[in-house]
Amino acid sequence: MMKTDEKNPVFDIRDTLEKYACIYRNTTLKIFQYCQETDTYERLDEYLRPVKNITDFKNSGQKYSNVYKDDWKFLTDFLTSREGGTIEVRCINKDGNAGLMTVRGFIAQDKNTGYHYFIGSSRDITREKLQEEFLEERAQKDPLTGLYNRFFGKELIDEYLASRNPYAGCGMMVLDVDYFKNVNDTYGHMFGDEVLKRFAELFVALFDINDVIMRLGGDEFVIFLKDIGHATIMKKAGKLIREVQKLKFPGTTYLATCSVGICFLPENVSGYTYQQLFENADWALYQAKKNGKNRYAFCDNLRHFEDKTEKKQELYEGVEIDARYLHNDIVSTAFEIFEKMSSFQTAIELLMKVIGLKFRLNRITILRTEVAEQKTDRIFQWVSEEDYRLLIDEIHFLKSDFITLFRHNDEYGTVVLQESDLADYSEQGRKNVLQGGAKTVVCAAMYCEGSYTGTIVYVTCREKRLWSREDRKLLGEVTKIISAHYAKNQAFNSVYRGIAAESGWDQLTGLSSFSRFREDVEKMLIGGYGPGHAVIYTDFEKFKRINAKYGYRVGDQILRQFSEYVISVLKTDMDTYFTRAISDHFILFTPYDMDGDPETFALKINQEFLRQMKEKYPDMKLCVRTGIYLITKECANASEAIDAANYARKYAAENCETGVKLYDEELKKQSDAE
């Protein structure tokens, strides 16, 4: 027997049983034997002597055991089998926590009684399993976000692609956070890490549990969607863009946006790997970022590349806004939008969306007010959700309410109205303010040449909003910009055939829209009134350089002045139609003198206009090209006439300020040959 302490035992080294007992005492093993015929369990000590005996073990043994009730039958079936082996069962540890125990052994038969014994051991492996799971998770997961890391995520995706159902589609999104370097530089890397974790939480909430969500590194992520259709993945991409914009980071002005590239693999297409899909989705991500960020671009199954930025919708979807507008100063953004857009309506719709997103609004309404008649008309509106839409076009108000509102204007021309603080207004006035579930309303006054013309109403509906002095100042400044451009737009439109905002008119020039122009010309040709008319197609060569050098405001001014000048020199407006087809392309349908020379007429117009521009912009190099088609009886439709004039324009003289070319028989033969 052993004579000294457990740490340094001294015993007869030839004593095998003593050696075994020493080993046993230094392990977590528990040794037992179970007689199958008598249903008796015996716990053995280190010298293999019985120290605990339980009869009727299958029925009564559980009360002495820490094995889970649901696993008890599994254990007893294992002990009564004639095979032996190893199993794992759940148990309750001494601390009351769930654990795991392994049971292993073999079957032996007593040669004296013939009874069969299961001789085995049990061991608590809870800590080992936890460590194993921890290490496995560390090998699979990104430590910051808890998402799959790039290595394990790639392995899962390749496994799916190798064995996927051929009748199911799948897709890959590659995503990164817009301007993430600026986030780290402005708020610090700890805040940047918080942004990445919030993105990860959003991905887990938005996508299916079977999808593979992984962090590639930095601010780049991959989301692989299994068993999905083309339309569904596009909807999910749009929702992802919108939900990212809703992320809030208290205590900061940070507004999160992201760019997404998508590659879709349709059903009945196989043989593609993670790397192939990733390269195409990454290409699409580049397109999204190149086109302004805060959007997604789509690459369909390696066959063709197509930008799928969402088309304009009446309700705000977010994906069509250049992310720069969300991060830049709102006043500078307003100036830039009005400068770049050729249409006031397009500009105001975009600007309202930017303001709505930047200030987290639910509705913006531009109201034109007629004080004498005590009514206001809605002329533009943006809403974040359909439920917040203001449905009434015309609103009547009391003079007393108008005076109260006017007196509360601050130095920025704004007044903040809270749902709970409208005691100074009439019941009708309160109803007007609280339409569409409004909680907080900011009214910003609009003026034109010193006269009050209306108001822009900035509304939050979900919750009460406290507006800082700085934010009210910004809204006041933006409202002034909108007022000025609206007044300019109204004044310009009054010159040409009513309000250009009505359907059928180009809002930059006031000319007929291209579709309306083509319809009018078509009617002339069908009626047999075409002969004696000419289609004159003019454009400005490399006009993008003018915009780049002098700015969009100057470029728009030149286009408007050209349309005004052409109208001014026309001898008659009878059976005359004029349109700006696209950008700097103009088409004129007009009668011409059979004895005159239409080429000389067009050349004089171009030369005189260029002379005027030279006086105004001495350093500007404008080049104008014009093609002319004389309508004949054989001309079948408007498109044929327009195409012929456009074809002639392409062959107008080069290397000079203006060139004019008539679509003659030689060009006709050349066109037919092509």
C-alpha positions in Angstrom: 0.0 0.0 0.0 1.1 3.6 -0.5 2.8 5.1 2.6 3.3 8.9 1.8 1.4 11.9 0.6 -0.5 11.9 -2.7 1.8 14.3 -4.5 5.0 12.2 -4.1 3.8 8.6 -3.5 6.2 5.9 -2.3 5.2 2.3 -2.9 6.4 -1.0 -4.3 6.8 -0.2 -8.0 5.9 -3.8 -8.8 2.5 -3.4 -7.2 0.4 -3.0 -10.3 -2.9 -2.3 -8.4 -1.2 0.5 -6.4 0.1 2.1 -9.5 -3.4 2.0 -11.0 -4.9 3.5 -7.8 -2.4 6.3 -8.0 -3.4 7.1 -11.6 -7.1 6.8 -10.8 -6.8 9.3 -7.9 -5.3 11.9 -10.3 -8.1 11.7 -12.9 -11.8 12.6 -13.0 -12.7 9.1 -13.9 -15.4 7.2 -12.1 -15.3 3.4 -12.5 -18.4 1.2 -12.2 -19.8 -2.2 -13.1 -23.3 -3.1 -14.0 -24.9 -6.6 -13.9 -27.4 -6.9 -16.6 -29.1 -10.0 -15.2 -29.7 -8.6 -11.7 -30.0 -4.9 -12.7 -27.4 -4.0 -10.1 -25.1 -1.0 -10.4 -21.9 -0.9 -8.3 -19.5 2.1 -8.0 -15.8 1.0 -7.6 -13.0 2.8 -5.8 -9.4 3.1 -6.9 -8.7 -0.5 -5.8 -11.8 -1.7 -7.7 -13.7 -2.4 -4.6 -17.5 -1.8 -4.5 -18.3 1.4 -2.5 -21.8 2.0 -3.7 -24.5 -0.5 -4.6 -27.9 0.3 -6.3 -30.4 -2.4 -7.1 -33.3 -2.1 -9.5 -31.0 0.4 -11.2 -33.1 1.1 -14.3 -36.2 2.1 -12.2 -34.7 3.7 -9.1 -31.1 4.6 -10.1 -32.0 8.0 -11.6 -32.6 9.5 -8.1 -29.0 8.8 -7.3 -27.7 10.1 -10.6 -27.0 13.5 -12.1 -28.0 12.4 -15.6 -30.7 14.4 -17.4 -34.1 12.7 -17.1 -34.5 12.7 -20.9 -31.2 10.9 -21.3 -31.7 8.3 -18.6 -33.3 5.6 -20.9 -30.6 6.2 -23.5 -28.0 5.4 -20.8 -29.8 2.3 -19.4 -30.3 1.0 -22.9 -26.6 1.4 -23.5 -25.7 -0.4 -20.3 -28.0 -3.4 -21.0 -26.7 -3.9 -24.6 -24.3 -6.6 -25.4 -22.0 -4.3 -27.5 -20.3 -1.8 -25.2 -18.7 1.3 -26.7 -18.9 5.1 -25.9 -21.8 7.5 -25.5 -22.3 11.1 -24.3 -25.1 12.0 -22.0 -26.2 15.4 -20.5 -25.9 15.9 -16.8 -26.2 18.5 -14.0 -22.9 19.5 -12.4 -22.3 20.2 -8.7 -22.8 24.0 -9.4 -26.2 23.3 -10.9 -25.2 24.1 -14.5 -25.8 21.8 -17.4 -22.9 19.6 -18.4 -21.8 16.7 -20.5 -20.5 13.3 -19.5 -19.0 10.5 -21.5 -19.7 6.9 -20.6 -17.6 4.1 -22.1 -17.0 0.4 -21.3 -17.1 -3.2 -22.5 -19.2 -6.4 -21.8 -17.6 -9.2 -19.7 -19.2 -12.5 -18.5 -18.6 -14.0 -15.1 -17.4 -17.6 -15.6 -18.9 -18.7 -12.3 -22.4 -17.3 -12.6 -22.6 -16.7 -16.3 -23.9 -13.1 -15.6 -23.0 -10.3 -18.0 -21.4 -7.2 -16.6 -20.9 -3.8 -18.2 -17.5 -2.7 -16.9 -16.9 0.9 -17.6 -16.1 4.5 -16.6 -17.7 7.9 -16.7 -16.1 11.3 -16.9 -17.3 14.9 -16.9 -16.2 16.5 -20.2 -18.1 19.8 -19.9 -15.0 22.0 -19.7 -13.3 20.2 -22.6 -16.4 20.6 -24.7 -16.7 24.3 -23.9 -13.0 24.8 -24.7 -13.4 22.8 -27.9 -16.5 24.9 -28.9 -14.7 28.1 -28.0 -11.7 27.2 -30.1 -13.9 26.1 -33.0 -15.9 29.3 -32.8 -12.7 31.4 -32.7 -11.6 29.5 -35.8 -14.9 30.3 -37.5 -16.0 33.7 -36.3 -14.8 37.3 -36.6 -13.9 38.4 -33.0 -15.3 41.9 -33.4 -18.7 41.3 -35.0 -19.4 37.6 -34.3 -20.0 37.0 -38.0 -18.2 34.2 -39.9 -14.7 35.1 -40.8 -13.6 35.1 -44.5 -12.0 31.6 -44.3 -14.9 29.7 -42.8 -17.5 31.7 -44.7 -15.9 30.9 -48.0 -15.8 27.2 -47.0 -19.5 27.2 -46.2 -20.4 29.0 -49.5 -18.3 26.6 -51.6 -19.9 23.6 -49.9 -23.3 25.0 -50.7 -22.4 25.7 -54.3 -21.0 22.2 -54.8 -24.2 20.5 -53.7 -26.9 23.1 -54.2 -30.4 22.3 -55.5 -30.2 23.0 -59.3 -33.8 24.3 -59.1 -32.9 27.1 -56.6 -31.2 30.4 -57.3 -28.7 32.0 -54.9 -26.9 35.3 -54.7 -23.9 37.1 -53.2 -23.8 40.6 -51.8 -20.5 42.4 -51.3 -20.9 45.4 -49.1 -18.9 48.2 -47.5 -19.6 51.2 -45.3 -19.5 54.5 -47.2 -16.8 56.9 -46.0 -15.7 54.6 -43.2 -12.2 56.1 -43.1 -13.8 59.5 -42.3 -15.8 57.8 -39.5 -12.5 56.6 -37.9 -10.8 59.9 -38.4 -13.7 62.0 -37.0 -15.0 59.8 -34.2 -12.1 57.5 -33.4 -11.6 53.8 -34.0 -13.6 52.7 -31.0 -16.7 54.4 -32.5 -15.7 52.8 -35.9 -15.8 49.4 -34.2 -19.2 50.2 -32.8 -20.5 51.1 -36.3 -19.2 47.7 -37.6 -20.9 45.8 -34.8 -24.2 47.7 -35.4 -24.0 46.8 -39.1 -23.4 43.1 -38.2 -26.4 43.1 -35.8 -28.6 44.6 -38.6 -27.4 41.9 -41.1 -28.4 39.1 -38.7 -31.8 40.7 -38.1 -32.5 41.3 -41.9 -31.3 38.0 -43.4 -32.3 34.4 -43.0 -30.6 32.2 -40.4 -29.5 29.9 -43.2 -27.7 32.7 -45.1 -24.0 33.0 -44.8 -23.0 36.4 -43.3 -19.3 37.1 -43.1 -16.8 39.9 -42.5 -14.1 40.0 -45.0 -12.0 42.5 -43.1 -12.1 46.3 -42.4 -15.6 47.6 -43.3 -16.2 45.0 -46.1 -18.8 42.2 -45.7 -20.2 39.4 -47.7 -23.8 38.1 -47.5 -24.6 34.9 -49.3 -28.3 34.2 -49.8 -29.4 30.6 -50.4 -32.4 29.4 -52.3 -33.6 32.9 -53.4 -35.1 34.4 -56.6 -33.9 37.4 -58.6 -36.8 39.7 -57.6 -36.4 38.8 -53.9 -32.7 39.5 -53.7 -33.3 42.9 -55.3 -36.0 43.7 -52.7 -33.7 42.6 -49.9 -30.9 44.9 -51.3 -33.2 47.9 -51.4 -34.4 47.2 -47.9 -30.8 46.8 -46.7 -29.9 50.3 -48.1 -32.9 51.8 -46.3 -32.4 50.1 -43.0 -28.8 51.1 -42.8 -29.9 54.7 -43.2 -32.1 54.3 -40.1 -29.3 53.3 -37.8 -28.9 55.8 -35.0 -25.8 56.7 -33.1 -26.7 58.9 -30.2 -24.5 61.8 -29.4 -23.2 62.1 -32.9 -24.3 63.5 -36.2 -23.1 60.5 -38.1 -25.4 59.2 -40.8 -24.6 55.7 -42.0 -24.9 54.6 -45.6 -23.5 51.7 -47.5 -22.8 50.5 -51.1 -23.7 47.0 -52.2 -22.6 44.9 -55.2 -24.7 41.9 -56.1 -24.1 38.8 -58.2 -27.1 36.5 -58.8 -26.8 32.8 -59.8 -30.2 31.6 -61.2 -31.6 28.1 -61.2 -30.3 25.4 -63.5 -26.8 27.0 -63.6 -24.0 25.2 -61.9 -20.2 25.0 -61.8 -19.5 28.4 -60.1 -17.3 28.9 -57.1 -17.2 31.4 -54.3 -14.3 33.2 -56.0 -16.2 33.6 -59.3 -19.3 35.0 -57.6 -17.2 37.3 -55.4 -15.2 38.8 -58.3 -18.5 39.7 -60.1 -20.2 41.0 -57.0 -17.1 43.1 -56.2 -17.2 44.5 -59.7 -20.8 45.5 -59.1 -19.8 47.1 -55.8 -17.3 49.2 -57.7 -20.1 50.4 -60.0 -22.3 51.4 -57.0 -19.5 53.4 -55.5 -18.5 55.0 -58.8 -22.1 56.1 -59.3 -22.3 58.0 -56.0 -22.5 55.3 -53.2 -25.5 54.8 -51.0 -27.0 52.4 -53.6 -26.6 48.9 -55.0 -25.5 47.7 -58.4 -26.3 44.4 -59.9 -24.3 41.8 -61.9 -26.3 39.0 -63.1 -24.7 35.5 -63.3 -21.4 36.5 -64.9 -23.3 37.0 -68.2 -23.9 40.7 -68.2 -23.3 43.7 -66.0 -26.2 46.0 -65.3 -26.6 48.8 -62.9 -29.7 48.3 -60.9 -30.0 51.5 -58.9 -33.6 51.7 -58.0 -35.7 53.9 -60.2 -37.4 57.0 -58.8 -40.5 56.2 -56.7 -43.1 58.5 -55.2 -42.1 57.3 -51.8 -38.6 57.7 -50.5 -36.5 54.6 -51.1 -33.1 56.2 -50.5 -31.0 54.3 -53.0 -30.9 57.0 -55.7 -29.3 59.7 -53.5 -25.6 60.4 -53.8 -24.1 59.7 -50.4 -22.0 62.9 -50.6 -25.3 64.8 -50.1 -25.9 63.1 -46.8 -22.5 63.9 -45.4 -22.0 67.5 -46.8 -23.4 70.7 -45.4 -27.1 70.9 -46.4 -26.9 74.5 -47.6 -24.0 73.7 -50.0 -25.9 70.6 -51.1 -29.0 72.6 -51.9 -26.9 75.0 -54.1 -25.3 72.1 -55.9 -28.5 70.2 -56.6 -30.2 73.3 -58.1 -27.1 74.0 -60.1 -26.7 70.5 -61.6 -30.4 69.7 -62.3 -31.9 70.9 -65.5 -35.4 70.7 -64.1 -36.7 72.5 -61.0 -39.1 69.7 -60.2 -36.4 67.1 -60.4 -34.2 69.3 -58.2 -36.8 70.0 -55.5 -37.8 66.3 -55.3 -34.2 65.3 -54.8 -33.5 68.0 -52.3 -36.6 67.2 -50.2 -35.4 63.6 -50.0 -32.0 64.6 -48.9 -33.4 67.0 -46.2 -35.9 64.3 -45.1 -33.1 61.7 -44.6 -30.5 64.1 -43.2 -32.9 65.5 -40.6 -34.9 62.2 -40.1 -38.2 63.7 -41.1 -41.5 61.9 -42.0 -42.9 64.6 -44.3 -42.0 67.8 -46.1 -44.7 69.9 -47.7 -44.2 73.1 -49.8 -47.4 75.2 -49.5 -48.3 78.2 -51.7 -50.3 80.7 -49.6 -52.9 83.2 -50.6 -53.3 85.3 -47.5 -56.2 87.4 -48.8 -58.3 84.3 -49.6 -57.1 82.5 -46.4 -56.1 79.4 -48.1 -52.9 77.5 -49.0 -52.3 74.9 -51.8 -49.9 72.0 -51.6 -47.4 72.2 -54.6 -44.7 69.7 -53.6 -44.6 66.9 -51.0 -42.2 64.2 -49.8 -43.0 61.5 -47.3 -40.9 58.7 -45.7 -43.9 56.4 -45.6 -47.3 56.4 -47.3 -49.1 56.7 -44.0 -47.7 60.2 -43.4 -48.9 61.6 -46.7 -50.9 64.8 -46.6 -54.0 64.0 -48.7 -55.7 67.4 -48.7 -54.6 69.6 -51.6 -56.1 72.9 -50.4 -56.2 74.0 -46.8 -58.2 76.9 -45.4 -57.1 78.8 -42.3 -58.3 81.6 -40.0 -56.6 85.0 -40.2 -56.1 84.9 -36.4 -54.1 81.6 -36.7 -52.0 83.1 -39.5 -51.1 86.2 -37.5 -50.3 84.0 -34.4 -48.0 81.8 -36.5 -46.4 84.8 -38.2 -45.6 86.5 -34.8 -43.8 83.5 -33.5 -41.3 83.4 -36.4 -37.7 83.6 -35.2 -34.8 85.4 -36.8 -34.5 82.5 -39.3 -38.1 82.7 -40.4 -39.0 79.5 -38.7 -41.5 78.5 -35.9 -41.6 75.2 -34.1 -45.1 73.8 -33.3 -45.4 70.9 -30.8 -48.5 68.6 -30.7 -48.9 69.5 -27.0 -48.4 73.2 -27.3 -51.1 74.6 -29.6 -53.3 76.4 -27.2 -52.9 79.7 -29.0 -54.5 78.3 -32.2 -58.1 77.6 -33.1 -59.5 74.1 -33.3 -59.3 74.4 -37.1 -55.7 75.6 -36.8 -54.7 72.7 -34.6 -56.3 70.2 -37.0 -54.3 71.8 -39.9 -51.1 71.4 -38.0 -51.6 67.8 -36.8 -52.6 66.4 -40.2 -51.1 63.0 -41.0 -50.2 62.2 -37.4 -47.8 65.1 -36.9 -46.0 65.4 -33.6 -43.6 68.3 -34.2 -43.9 70.7 -37.1 -41.3 73.4 -38.3 -42.9 76.0 -40.5 -40.3 78.0 -42.5 -41.6 81.1 -44.4 -41.0 81.6 -48.1 -40.6 85.1 -49.6 -40.3 86.5 -53.1 -39.0 90.0 -53.5 -40.0 90.8 -50.0 -43.5 89.4 -50.3 -44.7 86.3 -48.3 -45.5 83.5 -50.8 -46.0 80.4 -48.6 -44.3 78.1 -46.2 -42.3 74.9 -46.2 -43.5 72.5 -43.5 -40.9 70.0 -42.0 -42.7 67.3 -40.0 -41.9 64.5 -37.7 -44.7 62.0 -37.0 -43.2 59.1 -35.0 -42.2 61.1 -31.9 -41.8 64.6 -30.5 -38.7 66.4 -31.8 -36.7 69.2 -30.2 -35.0 71.4 -32.7 -31.7 73.1 -32.0 -31.0 76.7 -32.9 -28.4 75.6 -35.4 -30.8 73.1 -37.2 -33.5 75.8 -37.4 -31.0 78.2 -38.9 -30.1 75.5 -41.5 -33.7 74.9 -42.4 -34.2 78.7 -42.7 -31.3 79.0 -45.1 -32.4 76.1 -47.2 -35.9 77.5 -47.4 -34.5 80.8 -48.7 -32.7 78.9 -51.5 -35.8 76.9 -52.4 -37.9 80.1 -52.4 -35.5 81.9 -54.8 -35.4 79.0 -57.2 -39.1 78.5 -57.1 -39.7 82.2 -57.8 -37.2 82.0 -60.7 -38.9 78.9 -62.1 -42.4 80.5 -61.9 -41.2 83.7 -63.6 -39.5 81.8 -66.4 -42.4 79.5 -67.0 -44.8 82.4 -67.3 -42.9 83.5 -70.5 -43.6 80.2 -72.3 -47.0 78.7 -72.6 -48.0 78.6 -69.0 -46.5 76.6 -66.2 -43.8 74.2 -67.3 -44.5 71.8 -64.5 -47.6 70.7 -66.4 -47.2 67.6 -68.4 -45.6 68.0 -71.9 -43.1 70.8 -71.2 -39.4 70.9 -70.6 -38.9 72.6 -67.2 -35.4 74.1 -68.0 -36.4 75.8 -71.3 -40.2 75.9 -71.2 -40.1 74.2 -74.7 -42.4 71.3 -75.7 -41.3 68.0 -74.2 -39.8 65.6 -76.8 -42.7 63.2 -76.5 -45.2 66.0 -77.1 -43.1 67.4 -80.0 -42.9 64.0 -81.7 -46.7 63.6 -81.3 -47.4 67.0 -82.8 -45.1 66.4 -85.8 -46.6 63.0 -86.3 -50.1 64.6 -86.6 -48.7 67.0 -89.2 -47.2 64.2 -91.3 -50.3 61.9 -91.0 -52.5 64.8 -92.1 -50.3 65.3 -95.2 -49.0 68.7 -94.0 -45.3 67.7 -93.9 -44.0 68.9 -97.2 -42.8 72.5 -97.0 -41.4 71.9 -93.5 -37.9 71.2 -92.3 -36.6 69.3 -89.2 -33.5 71.1 -87.9 -31.5 69.1 -85.3 -28.9 71.1 -83.4 -26.5 70.3 -80.6 -23.6 71.8 -78.8 -20.3 69.9 -79.4 -18.7 68.6 -76.2 -21.0 70.6 -74.0 -19.9 68.6 -70.9 -16.7 70.6 -71.0 -18.6 73.8 -70.6 -20.4 72.4 -67.6 -17.1 71.2 -66.1 -15.3 74.5 -66.6 -18.0 77.1 -66.0 -20.5 75.1 -63.9 -24.0 73.8 -64.5 -25.6 77.1 -63.7 -23.8 78.8 -66.7 -24.5 75.7 -68.9 -28.2 75.8 -68.1 -28.2 79.5 -68.8 -26.7 79.0 -72.3 -29.3 76.4 -73.2 -32.1 78.6 -72.1 -30.7 81.6 -74.0 -30.4 79.5 -77.1 -34.0 78.4 -77.0 -35.1 82.0 -76.4 -33.0 83.3 -79.3 -34.3 80.7 -81.8 -37.9 81.5 -80.8 -37.2 85.2 -81.3 -36.0 84.8 -84.9 -38.7 82.5 -86.1 -40.9 84.3 -88.6 -44.0 82.4 -87.5 -45.2 80.1 -84.8 -47.9 78.6 -87.0 -47.2 74.8 -87.4 -43.9 75.3 -85.6 -42.7 73.0 -82.9 -39.5 73.3 -80.9 -38.1 70.9 -78.2 -35.0 70.1 -76.2 -34.8 66.4 -76.8 -32.0 65.6 -74.3 -29.4 67.7 -72.5 -28.0 70.1 -75.2 -29.9 68.6 -78.2 -32.6 70.8 -79.8 -35.0 69.9 -82.6 -37.0 72.4 -84.6 -39.9 71.6 -86.9 -40.7 74.7 -88.9 -42.0 75.8 -92.4 -39.4 77.0 -94.8 -39.4 79.1 -97.9 -39.3 76.8 -101.0 -37.2 79.4 -102.8 -34.9 80.0 -99.8 -32.0 78.1 -98.4 -32.6 76.4 -95.1 -28.9 75.8 -94.6 -28.2 79.5 -94.7 -31.1 80.1 -92.3 -29.7 77.7 -89.8 -26.1 78.9 -90.2 -27.1 82.5 -89.5 -29.0 81.5 -86.4 -25.9 79.6 -85.1 -23.4 82.3 -86.0 -25.4 85.1 -84.4 -26.0 83.1 -81.2 -22.3 82.3 -80.9 -21.5 86.0 -81.4 -23.7 86.9 -78.5 -22.1 84.3 -76.3 -18.7 85.4 -77.3 -19.5 88.9 -76.0 -20.7 87.5 -72.8 -18.1 84.8 -72.3 -15.0 85.9 -74.3 -12.9 82.8 -73.3 -15.6 80.3 -73.9 -15.3 78.0 -76.9 -18.7 77.0 -78.1 -19.2 74.7 -81.1 -22.6 74.1 -82.7 -23.6 71.4 -85.2 -26.8 71.3 -87.2 -28.4 68.7 -89.4 -31.4 69.5 -91.6 -34.0 67.2 -93.2 -36.6 68.6 -95.6 -39.9 66.7 -95.3 -41.1 64.9 -98.4 -44.3 63.0 -99.2 -42.4 59.8 -98.7 -41.6 60.6 -95.1 -43.6 58.0 -93.1 -43.3 59.2 -89.5 -41.7 61.7 -87.2 -39.0 59.3 -86.1 -37.8 58.9 -89.6 -37.5 62.7 -90.1 -35.7 63.2 -86.8 -33.3 60.4 -87.4 -32.5 61.8 -90.9 -31.8 65.3 -89.4 -29.7 63.8 -86.6 -27.7 61.7 -89.2 -26.9 64.9 -91.2 -25.8 66.6 -87.9 -23.1 64.0 -87.4 -21.6 65.0 -90.8 -21.7 68.7 -90.3 -18.3 70.5 -90.9 -15.8 69.9 -88.1 -12.9 72.1 -86.9 -15.1 75.3 -87.0 -17.4 77.0 -84.5 -20.5 76.1 -86.4 -21.4 73.5 -89.1 -24.6 72.8 -91.0 -25.4 69.8 -93.2 -28.4 69.0 -95.3 -29.6 65.4 -95.5 -29.3 65.1 -99.3 -29.3 62.1 -101.7 -25.7 61.3 -101.1 -26.3 61.1 -97.3 -29.4 59.1 -97.9 -27.5 56.5 -100.0 -24.8 56.4 -97.3 -27.4 55.9 -94.5 -29.2 53.2 -96.5 -25.9 51.4 -97.1 -25.1 51.4 -93.4 
